[in-house]
């Protein structure tokens, strides 16, 4: 039995973010959401690369080949991310989540990495079918916090796995699809703002996928829209209906001024929609084209001067803009500090400088917190950076970012005599090997 998808998709920048770093693709056989991350390191570039790399999967794939198809596409996306960073080191640190579904017949293969989510509504039962790759999810799994506490935890946005050109392995799973199943894929701009109960009620109430998407988007915006919001709602049907055209949106959309772009359902059209058009090569020009007259030298010089001026002005504007940005990083000496500017260098000059240095070193932070500081924790302003730094290095036993303090060494009593030496006789010797306690990481008092 071959099932047909009826779907709708939207991607919105929300009410706070200046741009949209999410990307979305919804087609007859492929549904995918990628939430870019990296702030100044171009999260929109990362999500665009990921969606562009997997879009060719939207074609007939044998049910037994679904996982292999996903692995090939994910490997290609990671390689493109790696090549992009190698070509432009300033983009180091960018990455993207990926939650996608590939359908074939009555089977669906899902790939997941990061904190974008997938849900399923079947016979009225609404369930989350992905597990967040986040720091707070680890705390929940270990029983250190509850699921309710995770929703308000200060580190709830800290993800532990993402597609960033490295060797992080997504989760793959194959599921049976039944007629009437409804699927939701969304970025955390929806799931972290609107409760699961409200999402479930909306999924049951709105029969039309487009109306359901619009309602969920409205709920996320009503909740403040603090992040980019990307939503796909898709229904599996065995009715004899015509396949829809794919929808490409967010950062992956060619027309950035529109949230949604419908493209013709052919591999060539999809590739064109996700890739910038190439400039025509000289060999492609007609051989009988008349030769153009040479430009006047003075005019060419004036144009060159104007272009140089525009370039210089643009670089100066970029420099001024970078100095209005702030992030938390580490100094060369290993101190956690607030920097103004952006990480990296331009023409050998650093694009950031230290504003405030804390008394905490990288070695006093947990491994997860160290990784975040090395990558740079972006802040919206100096006040926001100060607040984030205080939260990061707060000397509080409940602060999960700091290592616990080492226990104090006992102070010997001057009047106390040393204990008698143990009896060296064979009867006093233990036959058991000594077991040394495993050292626990801690920070000095």
Helices and strands as residue ranges (DSSP letters): E 4-12, E 22-26, E 30-37, G 39-41, H 43-54, G 55-57, G 63-65, H 66-87, G 89-91, E 95-96, E 98-104, E 107-113, E 117-122, E 125-128, H 135-141, H 147-150, E 171-176, E 182-186, H 188-191, H 196-205, H 209-222, E 229-237, E 246-250, E 260-263, H 267-274, G 282-284, H 297-322, E 326-330, E 335-346, E 349-361, G 362-364, H 367-375, E 377-379, H 382-393, G 426-428
